[in-house]
Amino acid sequence: MIIIDRKATGKNMREYRRAYDCTVKELANILDVEPFTVYAYESGRKMPSLDVFINMCHYYGREWNDLIIYKGD
């Protein structure tokens, strides 16, 4: 079984945001969410909805599997 590692995925999302020199507030505006929601994604407390996740991938110019980190067998 493959399971998404939410904390590692959140950390990965934060690293991409920082690499693009983007603040939490700027990314929140781009994704049309609140800044606290971006913090929740980056801490692993919450995963983005599919449409938000797709927009994030488009913004970074990455495929979905570049952002998601898996754990499991």
N, C-alpha and C positions, 0 to 999 in steps of 0.2 A: 504494500500500500504506500502510495506517495502522498505526503502531507505538506502543505505550505508552511514553512517556518516563518511565522508572522514577525517575530522580532528581527530575524536576519533580513527579511524582505524590507521591513521598515528602515533598518540601518542602510540597506542598499539604496532605497529611495532617497534617504537623507544625503548619502554620498553623491548621487547623481545631481541632486539639487545644488549642493555646494560646488560641485565641479562646473556647473553651469552658472555659478555666481548669482544664484537666485535666492532671494529671501523667502521666508515662509509666507509673508504677506503677498509677495509678488506671485508665488506659485498658487496660493489660494485664489487670487484674482484670475489667474489663467485658467484654473480648473473650476471656477465658479463655486467654491466652497469657502467656509470660514477658516481663518488661520488655525483655530484650535483643532479643526478636523485634520489639517495637514500634520500637526503635532501628533494627533492620534494615529495617523498612518505611520509616521516615522518612529513612533514608540512601539509599534506592534499591537496597540490596543484595538485597532480597527483596520479593516482592509477596505480599500476604495471600491465603490460600485464599479461595475463593468464599464460604463460609459466614462466615468472619471479616470479609471485606469487606462483606457484606450487613449484618452486625451493626454494623459501623462506620457504615455509611450510616444505619441506623436510629437509632443513638445521636445522630448529628449532625442527624438529620431532613433528610437530603439524598438526592438521587438519585445513582446510581452515577457518572453523567457529570459531576457537580459535583466529584468527587474525582480522577478520572483525567485526566491530561494526555497528549495525543497529539503525536506528531511524524510528519513524513512529508509525502507529496505531497497 
